Amino acid sequence: MQELLRLNGYHPYRPAAWIRVTGEDAHSFLQSQFSNDLNGMEIGRVVYGLWLNHKGKVHGDSFILRVGEKEFRLMSYATPGQVIGDKLGAFIVADDVELVQETDQVAAISFLFDGDAGWSEAYAREGDSGGRMGEMEGDIFIFPGRRHRGEGFDLVGKPASIRGFLDRLGKGKFKDYRLGEDDLEAIRILHGIPAIPKDIGSGELPQEGKLEDGAVSFTKGCYLGQEVMSRLHSMGQVKRHLALVKADRELPYGAPVRSGTKKVGLVKTGIDFRDQYLALALIQRTVGADVVLQVDAGSEKIAAHLSSEEWLVASGEGEEPPAPSGK
């Protein structure tokens, strides 16, 4: 039996975007562009959402952290800061809003948990982070993450502060719980979390990536793409959805997926993982789970199958968090 993929662990990374937003109109401007509702957002809180175009297609995503009455930070795992900045900058006309790119000035750590509260408490003690999720502690920002369907949080701060945090983790009993890039990517794909805009982008709607729950508000006022979101919310399902597929070899990104001679989808991001290839694919909802699919890879046809399996992911039951090492 293959070793299960552990969900308890941490992973250092560099955010794709970290943008400072300030100005008298910062809140109202972001509210008019963001897919989620920022009204009532207190200082020290965070909201996740999307940046849509007028057709409701996904341009990018980010967390928005409220730092002050007129100051915010935007952070994204995968949408480049320049992409977000250029999009927002195009809509700043007479608004008192300033965008400052600070992506190269920060580093970060993602923490993933399997639902055992003991893990999050132990990690917090180890790093001496303290504070509730969404609050800032010193020069480190702490907020709930979106690396998988379970619990977790992210730390973003100055590189020196993050290095110090990592040093404490590496010297303590957490040193064996560092997750590699491939592990993190496999977890994301197995949990169906889209990397934006690679999996769900300018050709797709949020509903196709199951992003309407938690990333889109259907009650807030006008924002870019809001009319399309409201119409889809009333109409029901979209025709395509992001699904997990597996094959015995690499599936090229963007390759057509066919059922017989009919094109039924597109391959999105994937990874070689333990003797098979796992990928997310945008597939028509009419395709059944038992259908054998073929992926066009140049002159070659690769067999692929839909899968809902998470058999590589450990449940974590019975696993105790290591005791904090102390300072």
C-alpha positions in Angstrom: 0.0 0.0 0.0 1.3 3.4 -0.9 2.2 5.9 1.9 -0.6 8.3 2.4 -0.2 12.0 1.7 0.1 13.9 5.0 -2.2 16.9 5.4 -0.4 18.2 8.5 2.6 20.3 7.6 3.9 23.6 6.5 5.3 25.0 3.2 7.4 28.2 2.7 6.7 30.1 -0.5 6.7 33.5 -2.2 3.3 35.0 -2.9 2.6 35.8 -6.6 1.0 39.1 -5.5 1.3 41.4 -2.5 -0.1 44.9 -3.1 -0.5 47.8 -0.8 -3.8 49.8 -1.5 -4.3 53.1 0.2 -6.4 56.3 -0.1 -9.6 57.9 0.9 -11.5 55.9 -1.7 -9.6 52.6 -1.2 -12.6 50.7 0.4 -15.3 51.9 -2.0 -13.0 51.3 -5.0 -12.1 47.7 -4.0 -15.8 47.0 -3.2 -16.8 48.1 -6.7 -14.3 45.7 -8.3 -14.2 42.7 -6.0 -16.6 39.7 -6.2 -17.0 39.3 -2.5 -18.5 41.8 0.0 -16.2 44.1 1.9 -18.9 46.1 3.7 -18.6 45.7 7.5 -15.1 44.4 7.1 -13.2 45.3 10.3 -9.6 46.3 10.5 -7.5 43.2 11.0 -9.9 40.9 9.0 -9.5 39.2 5.7 -11.9 38.3 2.8 -11.1 36.0 -0.2 -12.6 36.7 -3.6 -12.2 37.2 -7.3 -11.4 39.9 -9.9 -13.9 39.4 -12.7 -14.4 41.1 -16.1 -17.7 42.5 -17.3 -18.7 39.1 -18.6 -18.2 37.5 -15.2 -15.1 35.6 -16.4 -12.2 35.2 -13.9 -9.3 37.6 -14.3 -7.6 36.7 -11.0 -8.1 36.1 -7.3 -6.8 37.4 -4.0 -7.2 37.7 -0.3 -7.9 41.3 0.9 -6.6 42.2 4.3 -7.8 45.4 5.9 -4.8 47.0 7.7 -6.4 50.3 8.5 -9.4 52.5 7.8 -7.9 53.6 4.5 -5.3 50.8 3.9 -5.4 47.3 2.6 -3.2 44.5 1.3 -4.0 42.2 -1.6 -2.3 38.7 -1.6 -2.6 35.9 -4.2 -1.0 32.5 -4.4 -1.0 32.3 -8.2 -2.3 35.5 -9.8 0.7 37.8 -10.5 0.7 41.1 -8.8 1.3 42.9 -12.1 -1.9 41.3 -13.5 -4.0 42.4 -10.6 -2.4 45.9 -10.5 -2.9 46.5 -14.2 -6.5 45.4 -14.0 -7.4 47.6 -11.1 -5.3 50.5 -12.4 -7.4 50.6 -15.6 -10.5 51.5 -13.5 -8.9 54.2 -11.3 -10.1 57.5 -12.8 -10.9 60.2 -10.3 -10.6 57.9 -7.3 -8.2 58.7 -4.4 -6.6 55.3 -4.6 -2.9 54.3 -4.7 -1.6 50.8 -5.6 2.0 49.9 -4.6 3.5 46.6 -5.7 5.4 45.0 -2.8 5.5 41.4 -3.9 9.3 41.3 -3.9 9.3 42.6 -0.3 7.6 39.6 1.4 7.9 35.9 2.0 5.2 33.5 3.4 4.4 30.1 5.0 1.3 28.0 4.5 0.2 25.7 7.3 -2.2 22.8 6.6 -4.2 20.9 9.1 -6.4 17.9 8.9 -9.0 19.3 11.3 -7.3 18.4 14.6 -7.3 21.5 16.6 -4.2 20.3 18.5 -2.1 20.8 15.4 -3.0 24.5 14.9 -2.5 25.2 18.6 0.9 23.4 18.6 2.1 25.3 15.5 1.0 28.6 17.0 3.0 27.9 20.2 6.0 26.8 18.2 6.1 30.0 16.2 4.9 32.2 19.0 2.5 33.7 16.5 -0.5 34.2 18.7 -3.6 36.3 17.7 -6.8 35.3 16.1 -6.9 34.5 12.4 -7.0 37.7 10.3 -5.1 39.8 12.9 -1.6 41.1 12.5 1.1 40.2 14.9 4.1 42.5 14.7 5.2 42.6 11.0 3.6 39.2 10.2 0.1 39.0 8.7 -1.9 35.9 9.8 -5.0 34.8 8.0 -6.9 31.6 7.0 -5.5 29.9 3.9 -7.0 28.1 0.9 -4.5 25.5 0.1 -6.9 22.6 0.5 -10.5 21.8 1.7 -9.3 21.4 5.3 -8.1 23.9 7.9 -5.0 26.0 7.6 -3.6 29.5 7.7 -0.9 31.6 6.1 1.8 33.9 7.5 3.1 36.7 5.3 5.8 39.1 6.4 9.2 40.5 5.8 11.6 37.8 4.6 13.8 38.1 7.7 10.8 37.5 10.0 9.7 34.5 8.0 13.2 33.1 7.9 13.3 33.4 11.7 10.0 31.6 12.0 11.2 28.8 9.7 14.5 28.4 11.7 12.5 27.8 14.8 10.3 25.2 13.1 13.3 23.5 11.5 15.1 23.2 14.8 12.0 21.9 16.7 9.9 18.8 16.4 8.2 20.2 13.3 11.3 19.7 11.1 9.9 16.5 9.6 6.6 18.2 8.7 7.8 20.5 5.9 5.8 19.9 2.8 7.5 19.9 -0.6 6.2 21.8 -3.7 5.0 18.5 -5.2 3.1 17.5 -2.1 1.4 20.9 -1.9 0.4 20.7 -5.5 -0.9 17.2 -5.2 -3.0 18.2 -2.2 -4.4 21.1 -4.1 -5.3 19.1 -7.1 -6.8 16.2 -5.1 -9.0 18.7 -3.3 -10.1 20.4 -6.5 -8.7 23.8 -5.6 -8.2 25.8 -8.8 -4.9 27.7 -9.4 -6.1 31.0 -10.7 -5.9 32.0 -13.5 -4.3 28.7 -14.8 -7.3 26.4 -14.0 -10.1 29.0 -13.9 -9.2 32.1 -15.9 -10.4 34.6 -18.5 -12.3 31.9 -20.4 -14.1 30.5 -17.4 -16.8 31.5 -14.8 -16.4 31.1 -11.1 -19.1 28.5 -11.0 -17.1 26.2 -13.3 -14.4 26.1 -10.6 -16.9 25.7 -7.7 -15.9 29.2 -6.5 -19.3 30.6 -6.0 -19.4 29.5 -2.4 -17.1 31.7 -0.4 -15.7 33.8 -3.2 -18.7 35.5 -4.7 -21.4 37.6 -3.1 -24.9 37.5 -4.5 -26.3 40.1 -2.1 -23.8 43.0 -2.3 -24.4 45.9 -4.7 -22.9 46.6 -8.1 -19.4 45.3 -8.9 -17.7 44.3 -12.1 -19.4 41.0 -13.4 -22.2 41.3 -10.8 -25.0 41.1 -13.4 -23.7 37.8 -14.9 -23.2 36.4 -11.4 -26.8 37.2 -10.4 -28.2 35.7 -13.6 -26.3 32.5 -13.2 -27.3 32.3 -9.6 -31.0 32.4 -10.7 -30.5 30.0 -13.6 -28.7 27.2 -11.8 -25.8 25.1 -13.0 -23.2 25.9 -15.6 -22.5 23.4 -18.3 -18.9 22.6 -17.3 -17.1 21.9 -14.0 -13.6 21.4 -12.8 -13.0 17.7 -12.3 -10.1 15.4 -11.2 -8.8 13.1 -13.9 -6.0 10.6 -13.8 -3.8 8.9 -16.4 -0.7 6.8 -16.6 1.4 9.6 -18.2 1.5 13.4 -18.4 -1.5 15.2 -19.8 -0.5 18.4 -21.7 -1.9 21.6 -20.3 -4.7 22.9 -22.5 -5.0 19.6 -24.4 -8.6 18.7 -25.6 -10.4 15.9 -23.7 -12.7 13.7 -25.9 -15.3 11.1 -25.3 -15.2 9.2 -28.6 -14.9 11.9 -31.2 -16.7 14.5 -29.2 -14.7 17.2 -27.4 -15.9 17.3 -23.8 -13.2 19.3 -22.0 -9.8 20.7 -21.5 -6.8 19.6 -19.4 -5.7 22.2 -16.8 -2.9 21.9 -14.2 -1.5 18.5 -13.3 1.3 16.7 -11.6 3.2 13.4 -11.8 2.4 11.8 -8.5 3.2 8.3 -7.3 3.2 6.4 -10.6 0.3 8.2 -12.2 -0.6 11.7 -13.5 -3.2 13.7 -11.6 -4.8 16.7 -13.3 -7.7 19.1 -13.1 -9.8 19.3 -16.2 -12.7 21.4 -17.3 -15.3 18.8 -18.2 -18.9 18.9 -19.4 -21.3 17.9 -16.7 -23.0 15.4 -19.0 -19.9 13.2 -18.9 -20.4 10.2 -16.6 -17.8 8.9 -14.1 -17.5 5.6 -15.9 -16.7 7.1 -19.3 -13.2 6.4 -20.8 -11.8 9.7 -22.0 -9.0 10.4 -24.5 -6.7 13.3 -24.3 -5.1 14.7 -27.5 -1.3 14.9 -27.0 -0.1 15.7 -30.5 -0.4 12.6 -32.6 -0.9 10.5 -29.5 -4.2 9.7 -27.7 -3.8 9.2 -23.9 -6.5 7.3 -22.0 -7.8 9.2 -18.9 -10.5 8.6 -16.3 -12.6 10.9 -14.1 -11.9 10.3 -10.4 -13.3 11.5 -7.1 -10.7 9.6 -5.1 -8.8 11.2 -2.3 -7.2 7.9 -1.3 -3.7 9.4 -1.2 -4.7 11.9 1.4 -4.2 11.0 5.0 -7.1 11.5 7.4 -4.7 12.2 10.3 -6.8 10.2 12.7 -4.8 9.3 15.8 -1.8 11.4 14.8 -0.6 13.5 17.7 1.0 16.9 17.1 4.6 17.1 18.2 5.2 19.0 21.4 6.6 22.5 20.9 10.3 22.6 21.3 10.5 25.8 23.3 12.8 28.7 22.8 
